[in-house]
Amino acid sequence: MSKKFKEWHTVKEKLHKETKKVIVPKEREVYWASIGVNIGHEQDGKGNIFSRPVLVLKRYNKNLFFGIPLSTQIKQGSFFFEFELNGKKSNALIVQGRIYDTKRLENRMGMVSSDDFNDLKKKLKELLDV
């Protein structure tokens, strides 16, 4: 399968140079985020700006946060967490979580319930065994 690395690089450069208003996300919020084209089995974004929903797990400052990409494809196992967002089933790809810059954020999609968020954090701690 061919990946669009060159196209993503162009989008990434534009995101880096953009001076749009900084979005300061809150924990539990879900945003469309340009996560790009990645290698191997790492989750890719889709569309013109290579985006997908990302859950803000932990905000560190106005520029950086730890996020977990989401999918509508429901899978079972310790790497995934199923929950409902805006009345639709969603799947957190726990093992794909990483640090993101807020420049990648686009539109806010909603907020995960407190109960689901706490359950997700427990599952992440178990997965990482920390």
FIKOLZA-1660 file (N, C-alpha, C; in steps of 0.1 Angstrom, whole numbers, plus 5000, padded with zeros to 4 digits):
% residues 130
   i   px   py   pz ch aa at
   1 5008 4988 5000  A  M  N
   1 5000 5000 5000  A  M CA
   1 5009 5013 5000  A  M  C
   2 5006 5021 4991  A  S  N
   2 5014 5034 4989  A  S CA
   2 5009 5044 4999  A  S  C
   3 5018 5051 5006  A  K  N
   3 5014 5061 5015  A  K CA
   3 5018 5075 5010  A  K  C
   4 5011 5085 5014  A  K  N
   4 5013 5099 5008  A  K CA
   4 5023 5107 5017  A  K  C
   5 5035 5102 5018  A  F  N
   5 5045 5109 5027  A  F CA
   5 5048 5123 5022  A  F  C
   6 5050 5125 5009  A  K  N
   6 5053 5139 5004  A  K CA
   6 5041 5148 5006  A  K  C
   7 5029 5144 5004  A  E  N
   7 5018 5153 5006  A  E CA
   7 5017 5156 5021  A  E  C
   8 5019 5147 5030  A  W  N
   8 5018 5150 5044  A  W CA
   8 5029 5160 5048  A  W  C
   9 5041 5158 5042  A  H  N
   9 5052 5167 5046  A  H CA
   9 5048 5182 5042  A  H  C
  10 5041 5184 5031  A  T  N
  10 5036 5197 5027  A  T CA
  10 5026 5203 5037  A  T  C
  11 5017 5194 5042  A  V  N
  11 5007 5198 5052  A  V CA
  11 5014 5201 5065  A  V  C
  12 5023 5193 5069  A  K  N
  12 5031 5194 5081  A  K CA
  12 5038 5208 5082  A  K  C
  13 5045 5211 5071  A  E  N
  13 5052 5224 5070  A  E CA
  13 5042 5235 5072  A  E  C
  14 5031 5235 5065  A  K  N
  14 5021 5245 5066  A  K CA
  14 5016 5247 5081  A  K  C
  15 5013 5235 5087  A  L  N
  15 5009 5236 5101  A  L CA
  15 5019 5242 5110  A  L  C
  16 5032 5239 5108  A  H  N
  16 5043 5244 5116  A  H CA
  16 5044 5259 5115  A  H  C
  17 5042 5264 5102  A  K  N
  17 5043 5279 5100  A  K CA
  17 5031 5287 5103  A  K  C
  18 5019 5280 5104  A  E  N
  18 5007 5287 5106  A  E CA
  18 5007 5295 5119  A  E  C
  19 5000 5307 5119  A  T  N
  19 4999 5315 5131  A  T CA
  19 4985 5317 5135  A  T  C
  20 4977 5307 5133  A  K  N
  20 4963 5307 5137  A  K CA
  20 4962 5308 5152  A  K  C
  21 4950 5311 5157  A  K  N
  21 4948 5312 5172  A  K CA
  21 4951 5298 5178  A  K  C
  22 4958 5298 5188  A  V  N
  22 4962 5285 5195  A  V CA
  22 4950 5280 5202  A  V  C
  23 4947 5267 5200  A  I  N
  23 4936 5260 5207  A  I CA
  23 4943 5254 5220  A  I  C
  24 4937 5258 5231  A  V  N
  24 4942 5252 5244  A  V CA
  24 4932 5242 5248  A  V  C
  25 4935 5229 5246  A  P  N
  25 4925 5218 5249  A  P CA
  25 4925 5215 5264  A  P  C
  26 4913 5209 5267  A  K  N
  26 4911 5204 5281  A  K CA
  26 4911 5189 5281  A  K  C
  27 4915 5183 5292  A  E  N
  27 4915 5169 5293  A  E CA
  27 4900 5164 5291  A  E  C
  28 4899 5153 5285  A  R  N
  28 4886 5147 5282  A  R CA
  28 4880 5152 5268  A  R  C
  29 4885 5163 5263  A  E  N
  29 4880 5168 5250  A  E CA
  29 4885 5159 5239  A  E  C
  30 4877 5159 5228  A  V  N
  30 4881 5152 5216  A  V CA
  30 4881 5162 5204  A  V  C
  31 4892 5162 5197  A  Y  N
  31 4894 5172 5186  A  Y CA
  31 4898 5164 5173  A  Y  C
  32 4894 5170 5162  A  W  N
  32 4900 5165 5149  A  W CA
  32 4915 5170 5150  A  W  C
  33 4924 5162 5147  A  A  N
  33 4938 5166 5147  A  A CA
  33 4946 5160 5135  A  A  C
  34 4954 5168 5129  A  S  N
  34 4963 5163 5118  A  S CA
  34 4974 5155 5123  A  S  C
  35 4972 5142 5124  A  I  N
  35 4982 5133 5129  A  I CA
  35 4992 5128 5118  A  I  C
  36 4988 5130 5106  A  G  N
  36 4997 5127 5095  A  G CA
  36 4997 5113 5089  A  G  C
  37 5008 5111 5081  A  V  N
  37 5011 5098 5076  A  V CA
  37 5022 5092 5083  A  V  C
  38 5021 5080 5088  A  N  N
  38 5031 5074 5097  A  N CA
  38 5036 5061 5091  A  N  C
  39 5046 5056 5097  A  I  N
  39 5052 5044 5092  A  I CA
  39 5046 5031 5098  A  I  C
  40 5048 5020 5091  A  G  N
  40 5044 5007 5096  A  G CA
  40 5029 5006 5101  A  G  C
  41 5027 5002 5113  A  H  N
  41 5014 5000 5119  A  H CA
  41 5009 5012 5127  A  H  C
  42 5017 5023 5127  A  E  N
  42 5012 5035 5134  A  E CA
  42 5000 5041 5127  A  E  C
  43 4991 5046 5135  A  Q  N
  43 4978 5051 5130  A  Q CA
  43 4980 5063 5121  A  Q  C
  44 4974 5064 5110  A  D  N
  44 4975 5075 5101  A  D CA
  44 4962 5084 5102  A  D  C
  45 4963 5096 5098  A  G  N
  45 4952 5105 5096  A  G CA
  45 4946 5103 5082  A  G  C
  46 4935 5109 5080  A  K  N
  46 4928 5107 5067  A  K CA
  46 4924 5121 5061  A  K  C
  47 4921 5121 5048  A  G  N
  47 4917 5133 5041  A  G CA
  47 4928 5142 5037  A  G  C
  48 4925 5154 5033  A  N  N
  48 4934 5164 5029  A  N CA
  48 4944 5169 5039  A  N  C
  49 4940 5169 5052  A  I  N
  49 4949 5173 5062  A  I CA
  49 4953 5162 5071  A  I  C
  50 4951 5150 5067  A  F  N
  50 4955 5137 5074  A  F CA
  50 4951 5138 5088  A  F  C
  51 4938 5139 5091  A  S  N
  51 4933 5141 5104  A  S CA
  51 4925 5129 5109  A  S  C
  52 4923 5128 5122  A  R  N
  52 4915 5119 5128  A  R CA
  52 4911 5124 5142  A  R  C
  53 4901 5119 5148  A  P  N
  53 4898 5123 5162  A  P CA
  53 4909 5119 5172  A  P  C
  54 4912 5128 5181  A  V  N
  54 4922 5125 5191  A  V CA
  54 4916 5129 5205  A  V  C
  55 4917 5121 5215  A  L  N
  55 4912 5124 5228  A  L CA
  55 4924 5130 5236  A  L  C
  56 4922 5141 5242  A  V  N
  56 4932 5148 5251  A  V CA
  56 4932 5141 5264  A  V  C
  57 4942 5133 5267  A  L  N
  57 4943 5126 5279  A  L CA
  57 4950 5135 5290  A  L  C
  58 4960 5142 5286  A  K  N
  58 4967 5150 5296  A  K CA
  58 4973 5162 5289  A  K  C
  59 4970 5174 5293  A  R  N
  59 4976 5187 5288  A  R CA
  59 4988 5191 5296  A  R  C
  60 4999 5193 5290  A  Y  N
  60 5011 5197 5297  A  Y CA
  60 5013 5212 5298  A  Y  C
  61 5010 5219 5287  A  N  N
  61 5010 5234 5287  A  N CA
  61 5002 5238 5275  A  N  C
  62 5002 5251 5271  A  K  N
  62 4994 5255 5260  A  K CA
  62 4998 5250 5247  A  K  C
  63 5010 5243 5246  A  N  N
  63 5014 5238 5233  A  N CA
  63 5015 5223 5232  A  N  C
  64 5015 5216 5243  A  L  N
  64 5017 5201 5242  A  L CA
  64 5007 5194 5250  A  L  C
  65 5003 5182 5245  A  F  N
  65 4994 5174 5252  A  F CA
  65 4996 5159 5248  A  F  C
  66 4992 5150 5257  A  F  N
  66 4993 5136 5254  A  F CA
  66 4979 5132 5249  A  F  C
  67 4978 5127 5237  A  G  N
  67 4966 5123 5231  A  G CA
  67 4965 5109 5226  A  G  C
  68 4953 5104 5225  A  I  N
  68 4950 5090 5220  A  I CA
  68 4941 5091 5208  A  I  C
  69 4946 5086 5197  A  P  N
  69 4938 5086 5185  A  P CA
  69 4926 5077 5186  A  P  C
  70 4915 5081 5180  A  L  N
  70 4902 5073 5180  A  L CA
  70 4899 5067 5167  A  L  C
  71 4890 5057 5167  A  S  N
  71 4885 5051 5155  A  S CA
  71 4871 5047 5157  A  S  C
  72 4864 5046 5146  A  T  N
  72 4850 5041 5147  A  T CA
  72 4850 5026 5145  A  T  C
  73 4861 5020 5141  A  Q  N
  73 4862 5005 5140  A  Q CA
  73 4864 5000 5154  A  Q  C
  74 4854 4992 5158  A  I  N
  74 4855 4987 5172  A  I CA
  74 4863 4974 5172  A  I  C
  75 4873 4973 5180  A  K  N
  75 4881 4962 5182  A  K CA
  75 4882 4958 5197  A  K  C
  76 4884 4946 5200  A  Q  N
  76 4885 4941 5213  A  Q CA
  76 4900 4939 5217  A  Q  C
  77 4903 4939 5230  A  G  N
  77 4916 4936 5234  A  G CA
  77 4922 4947 5243  A  G  C
  78 4933 4944 5249  A  S  N
  78 4939 4953 5259  A  S CA
  78 4944 4966 5253  A  S  C
  79 4946 4967 5239  A  F  N
  79 4951 4979 5233  A  F CA
  79 4940 4989 5229  A  F  C
  80 4927 4985 5232  A  F  N
  80 4916 4993 5228  A  F CA
  80 4906 4996 5240  A  F  C
  81 4899 5007 5238  A  F  N
  81 4889 5010 5248  A  F CA
  81 4877 5016 5241  A  F  C
  82 4866 5009 5243  A  E  N
  82 4853 5012 5236  A  E CA
  82 4845 5022 5245  A  E  C
  83 4839 5032 5239  A  F  N
  83 4831 5042 5247  A  F CA
  83 4822 5048 5237  A  F  C
  84 4813 5057 5242  A  E  N
  84 4804 5064 5233  A  E CA
  84 4807 5079 5233  A  E  C
  85 4807 5085 5221  A  L  N
  85 4810 5099 5219  A  L CA
  85 4799 5105 5210  A  L  C
  86 4792 5114 5215  A  N  N
  86 4782 5121 5207  A  N CA
  86 4771 5111 5202  A  N  C
  87 4768 5101 5210  A  G  N
  87 4758 5091 5207  A  G CA
  87 4763 5080 5197  A  G  C
  88 4776 5079 5194  A  K  N
  88 4781 5069 5185  A  K CA
  88 4793 5061 5192  A  K  C
  89 4794 5049 5189  A  K  N
  89 4805 5041 5194  A  K CA
  89 4818 5045 5189  A  K  C
  90 4828 5046 5198  A  S  N
  90 4841 5050 5194  A  S CA
  90 4851 5041 5201  A  S  C
  91 4863 5040 5195  A  N  N
  91 4874 5031 5201  A  N CA
  91 4886 5039 5202  A  N  C
  92 4891 5040 5215  A  A  N
  92 4904 5046 5217  A  A CA
  92 4915 5036 5214  A  A  C
  93 4925 5040 5206  A  L  N
  93 4936 5031 5203  A  L CA
  93 4947 5034 5213  A  L  C
  94 4946 5028 5225  A  I  N
  94 4954 5032 5236  A  I CA
  94 4969 5031 5233  A  I  C
  95 4973 5020 5227  A  V  N
  95 4987 5018 5225  A  V CA
  95 4993 5028 5215  A  V  C
  96 4985 5036 5208  A  Q  N
  96 4989 5046 5198  A  Q CA
  96 4991 5060 5204  A  Q  C
  97 4988 5061 5217  A  G  N
  97 4989 5074 5224  A  G CA
  97 5003 5080 5223  A  G  C
  98 5004 5093 5222  A  R  N
  98 5017 5100 5222  A  R CA
  98 5015 5115 5224  A  R  C
  99 5026 5122 5224  A  I  N
  99 5026 5137 5226  A  I CA
  99 5023 5144 5213  A  I  C
 100 5014 5154 5213  A  Y  N
 100 5010 5161 5201  A  Y CA
 100 5012 5176 5205  A  Y  C
 101 5015 5184 5194  A  D  N
 101 5015 5199 5195  A  D CA
 101 5001 5203 5192  A  D  C
 102 4997 5214 5199  A  T  N
 102 4983 5219 5197  A  T CA
 102 4981 5225 5183  A  T  C
 103 4992 5228 5176  A  K  N
 103 4991 5233 5162  A  K CA
 103 4984 5222 5153  A  K  C
 104 4984 5210 5157  A  R  N
 104 4977 5199 5150  A  R CA
 104 4962 5199 5151  A  R  C
 105 4957 5206 5161  A  L  N
 105 4942 5206 5164  A  L CA
 105 4934 5214 5154  A  L  C
 106 4923 5209 5151  A  E  N
 106 4913 5216 5142  A  E CA
 106 4900 5218 5150  A  E  C
 107 4890 5211 5148  A  N  N
 107 4877 5213 5154  A  N CA
 107 4874 5204 5166  A  N  C
 108 4868 5210 5176  A  R  N
 108 4864 5202 5188  A  R CA
 108 4852 5193 5184  A  R  C
 109 4852 5181 5188  A  M  N
 109 4841 5171 5185  A  M CA
 109 4832 5169 5197  A  M  C
 110 4838 5170 5208  A  G  N
 110 4830 5167 5220  A  G CA
 110 4838 5164 5232  A  G  C
 111 4832 5158 5242  A  M  N
 111 4839 5155 5255  A  M CA
 111 4835 5141 5259  A  M  C
 112 4845 5133 5264  A  V  N
 112 4842 5120 5269  A  V CA
 112 4837 5121 5283  A  V  C
 113 4828 5112 5287  A  S  N
 113 4822 5113 5300  A  S CA
 113 4833 5110 5311  A  S  C
 114 4831 5115 5323  A  S  N
 114 4841 5114 5334  A  S CA
 114 4843 5099 5337  A  S  C
 115 4832 5091 5337  A  D  N
 115 4834 5077 5340  A  D CA
 115 4842 5070 5329  A  D  C
 116 4839 5072 5317  A  D  N
 116 4847 5066 5306  A  D CA
 116 4861 5070 5306  A  D  C
 117 4864 5083 5309  A  F  N
 117 4877 5088 5309  A  F CA
 117 4885 5082 5320  A  F  C
 118 4879 5080 5332  A  N  N
 118 4886 5074 5343  A  N CA
 118 4889 5059 5341  A  N  C
 119 4879 5052 5334  A  D  N
 119 4881 5038 5330  A  D CA
 119 4892 5037 5320  A  D  C
 120 4893 5046 5311  A  L  N
 120 4903 5046 5301  A  L CA
 120 4917 5048 5307  A  L  C
 121 4918 5057 5316  A  K  N
 121 4931 5059 5323  A  K CA
 121 4935 5047 5331  A  K  C
 122 4926 5040 5337  A  K  N
 122 4929 5028 5345  A  K CA
 122 4935 5017 5335  A  K  C
 123 4928 5016 5323  A  K  N
 123 4932 5006 5313  A  K CA
 123 4946 5009 5308  A  K  C
 124 4949 5022 5306  A  L  N
 124 4962 5026 5301  A  L CA
 124 4973 5023 5311  A  L  C
 125 4970 5026 5324  A  K  N
 125 4980 5022 5335  A  K CA
 125 4983 5007 5335  A  K  C
 126 4972 4999 5334  A  E  N
 126 4974 4985 5333  A  E CA
 126 4982 4981 5321  A  E  C
 127 4979 4987 5310  A  L  N
 127 4987 4983 5297  A  L CA
 127 5001 4987 5299  A  L  C
 128 5004 4998 5304  A  L  N
 128 5018 5003 5306  A  L CA
 128 5025 4996 5317  A  L  C
 129 5017 4991 5326  A  D  N
 129 5023 4984 5338  A  D CA
 129 5032 4994 5346  A  D  C
 130 5026 5006 5349  A  V  N
 130 5034 5016 5356  A  V CA
 130 5028 5019 5370  A  V  C
% end
